[in-house]
């Protein structure tokens, strides 16, 4: 029972980590798009 709970919490951590990585990628993409937009606007 304890092992099952540990497995589930580990799986939950991986899901959270994956979401965090996706958020970081989105932020980086938005920054790149912002820089491009500023460059085009100049």
N, C-alpha and C positions, 0 to 999 in steps of 0.2 A: 504493500500500500504506500509506504514512504517512497519507494523507488518510482512508483507510478507518478506520485506528486512531483518528484524531482524532475522526471522526464517532461512533465507538462510545463513546469516553470521554465525549464531550459528551452523548450519549444517556444514559449511565450517571449523569452528574451530574444531569441533569434528573429521572431516576427518584429519585435520593437526595433532591433538593430537594422533589419532590412528597411523598415519604414524610415528610420533616421537617415540611412544612406540615400534613399530615394529623395528625401527632402533636401539633402545636401546637393544632390545632382540637380534638382530643380532650381535651387538657389544659384548654383554656378551657371546654369543655362540662362537664367534671368539676368544675371550680371553681364554675361557675354552679349546678350541681346540689347541690354541697356547701353553698353559701350558702343556697339555697332550703331544703334539709333543715334547716339550723341555724335558719332563720327560722321554719319550721313547728314545730320542736321547742320554741322559746321560748314 
